[in-house]
Amino acid sequence: MSFVRFVVVVGLSGAGKSQAMKSFEDLDFHCVDNLPPALLDEFVDLAQSAGTERLSLSLDVHTGGRYGAALEALDAVKARGISYELLFLDASDLTIVRRYSETRRRHPFGSGTALLEAISRERADLQPLRNRADRVWDTSDSTLGSLKARIASTYATAPAEHALSVALVAFGYKFGLPADADLVFDVRFLPNPNYVDELRPLTGNDPQVAAFLASLPDVSAFLAKLFDFVDFLLPRFRDEGKSRLTIAVGCTGGRHRSVYIAGRLAEHLRDNPDVRVLVENRELAAA
């Protein structure tokens, strides 16, 4: 039997592989963490004989090939006509340093070397897998919740031939751009509800803020142009083979204007049967 979905997770230490595997398990995938590559072929046979429909596993890529080479193992599975999706998780050096400082764990490449040097060695070692990946996700700005939501949006159902997964991220410029944004729209030109006393403690999801913004002529004009532009782009991204697109909408603090505009765009895109939509209000999630 063939799998409904078979996802292999690799990536940098500290980029979120363990959390990703927990998220796949919550989606009713059968999950195995740190499988030695030499056992991949045998384990795939076992999973198929057990009738497993959704399989997710991470490969042990930190043993210097003592337990098999990951690329060779993946090639062997592919040669048998078994399709899989390779997800590579990445993060900035500073993010990984911070995460290791918080957990006080030793980096797999860190024996006798500084942490940044260990990260650099691991990047070089994993570059061939990164080049092979179907998806490369930078988790530098991801919370545990947003990573789980992104995995659910991308992998919860069987892959659709023409479906495009669109992640809409509302963010605040004063906290930095989302690292993985494909398109960025700056809505700081719109009047800021933060300067209206009764609206300041609210967010773009609240009816009062929505009513305030909807009453502005520039908002309706901008939304019309935004919808038209995005509708023009999406099929062209899909035709180029892109399976996921991240659209970031930014205002100053990421609480009012960007949240409202991202929400309206999500409503518009949900009418498109060829698009799956995920909304992340980054600064609200961090609050």
N, C-alpha and C positions, 0 to 999 in steps of 0.2 A: 504494500500500500504506500501511497505518497502522503507526505505531511500536508495538512492544511496550511501550516506555517512553521517554518524552521528558521530560527534566528540564532546566529553565533555572535557573541559579544566579546570584544577585545578592547584594549586601550591602555592608556597610561595609568599607573598606580595613583590612586587619589582622585581619579576623574569620575568615579561613581559606578564602577562595575558591580560592586556588591549590592548597592541600592537598586541598580537596574535589574539584577536577577530577582530581587524581592518583588519588584514591580511586575515582572513577567509572571512570577508565581501567583500574584494576586489576580492576574488575568487568566488563570487556569492553564498556563503553560506547564508542562513537565520540565523542571529546571535542574541542571547539574552545574555546580560552580567549580572552576579550576580543573576541568577534565584534562588529563594528559593527552596531547595530540595523538600519541601512538594508539590510544584506545578509541579514537573517534569513529573509525570505520566499524569496529565491533559494537560500539554503543548504539550507533545508528541502526544496525541490524536488530539489536535488542529492542529498541524503541518501536521499530516497525512491527516486530513480531508481537509486541504487547498492545498494538493498536493505538499507539500514541498519535494524536492528531496535531497537537501544538507542542513543539519542542524548542526550548531555549537553553543554551549552554555557553559558558565562558571557558576559554581554553587557557591552560597553564602555559604561559609564554615566557616565564622567568627562570627556567631551569637550564638554559643554555643548550637546548636540544637533547638533553639526556633522556627525556621522555617523549621524543619525537619532535619533528618540526611542524609548526602550525600550517604553513603554506602547503607543504607536501600533503599533509593530512586532509586539508580542505580540497586540494586538487584531486585526491583519490576519491573523495565523496562525489565531487562534481562529475568525474569521469564515469561514475556509475549511473548518471542521469538523475541524481538526487539534488534538487535545487535548495539553496539556502540563501539567507540574507545576512550579510556581514555588517554589523554595527560597530563602529570605532568611536570610543569616547575619549575626548581630548579635554584639556584645560590649560590655562596659562601657567607658567612657572610659578608666579607669585601665588596663584590660587592653590596650587599643589603644596607649596611651602607652608601656606597658612593652614591647610587641612592637616598636614602631617604634624605641624606644631600643636594643633588642637588635640589630636589623638595620641601624640607622642609615640607613634609606631615607627619602626625602622623601615626605611625604603628598601625594596628588594635589591636595588642596585647600589645600596648605600654602604656596603661594608668597607670601612676604611677611607671613605670619600665624603666630601661635602655634599649636602643635599642637592644643591643646584647642579653639581657635576653628575650626580646620580640620575637626576631627571634628564639631563642632556644625553647621557649614555642610553637611557631607556628610549628616548625619542628616536635616536638613531637606530636602535635595535628593532623598533616596531614600525619604522617607516614603510617597509614593504607591505605590511598588513594594512596600514593606513591607505596606501595607494590602491589596494585591492578593494577597500570597503565600499559597500553600496551607499552607506550613509556615514558621515563624520559629524558628530555633534560636539560642540564646545560647551562644556557644562560650567564654565567659570561663573556665570551669573545665575545658574540654576539652583533653586531650592529643591529639597527632597520632593516636595509636592509638585513642583513644576516639571521635574524630570519624570515623575510617575505619570502625570497627565500627558506629557509628550509621548511617552511610550504607549499609553493607552490609545491616544489619537492615531498613532502610526501603525500599531500592531494588533489592536484588539480584534480586528476582523480579518477575514481572508483577503489577500491583496487583490485589489481591483485593477483591471488592465489599464484603465484610463484615469483612475482617480488621482487627484492631487491633494495632498494634505497641506493645509494652509494654517500656519501658526500666527496669530495676531498678538503682538506683545505691546501693551501700553506701558510706557516707561517715563521716567523723569530725567531730563538732560543733566540735572545737577548730580545725578547718581551714575552717569555714564551711559553710553550706547550699549545695547545688547550686542554681544560679541558675534552672534551668528546671523545677524539681520541681513536679508537679501535686499529689501527695500526699506527705506526710512522716510517717513512723512513727519514734518515739523509743523505742529499746530499751535505754536506759541504766538502766532499772529492773531489768534482769536482772543476776545476779552476773557480775562481770567476770573472765574468764580471765586477764587481765593480772596479777592478784594471785596467781596460782598459778605458782610458779617454773618448773615444767617446761612450762607452757603459754605463758608470756610470749613466747618467741621465735617461736611458731607463729602461724597465722592460722585464721580460721574455715573455711578449706578443708581443714585437716588433720584426720584422723580422731580424734586425741586431743581436740582442741577440740570437735569435733562430738559425741563421746561425752559429754564433760563437760556440754555444754549440753542435749543430748537427755535427760540423766538428771534434769533439773530439772523439777518439776511445772509451774512457771509457764511454761516454754517451750512445752510441749505444749498447755497451755490457751490461751496467746497465739496460737500458730500456728493452732489451730482457729478462733478468732475472726477472725484476720487473713484466712485463706482464705475464710471465709464472707462477710466484709465486701467483699473484693476481688471475689469472684464475683458479689456483688450489684451492684457498681458498674460492672464492665466492660461488660456489654451496654447499660447506660444511657448510658455515655459513647459507645459505638459508635453507638447510635441517634441521638445528638445530632450525629453527623457527625464525631466526633473520630477521627483516624486514628492518632494516637500519644499515649501516656500515659507520663509519667515518674513512677515511684514511688521515692522516696528512703527508705532505711532507715539511721538514724544511731545510732551509739554514740559513746563518747568519742573514741577514736583511729581508728575505722574499720577495725580489723584483725581483730577477733574476732567479737563479737556481731552486728554489722550484716552482716558477710560471711556468717555462717552463716544468719541469718534470710532474707536476700535470696536465698541459694542454695536454701533450702527452698521459698520462694515461687516461684522459677523452676521448680523441679521440679513443683510443683503446677500452675502455669499451662501447662506444656508438654503437659499432657493435654487442653487445650482447643484444638480444631482451628481456632477463630476468632481465635486469639491467636498472634502472633509475639513471642518473648521475647529480649531482649538483657540481659546482666548486665555491669555495670561496677563493679569494686571500685576506687573512685577513689584511695584512699590507697595501696593495694597497687601500682597502676599508676604512682603517683608516686614510689614508693620506689626 
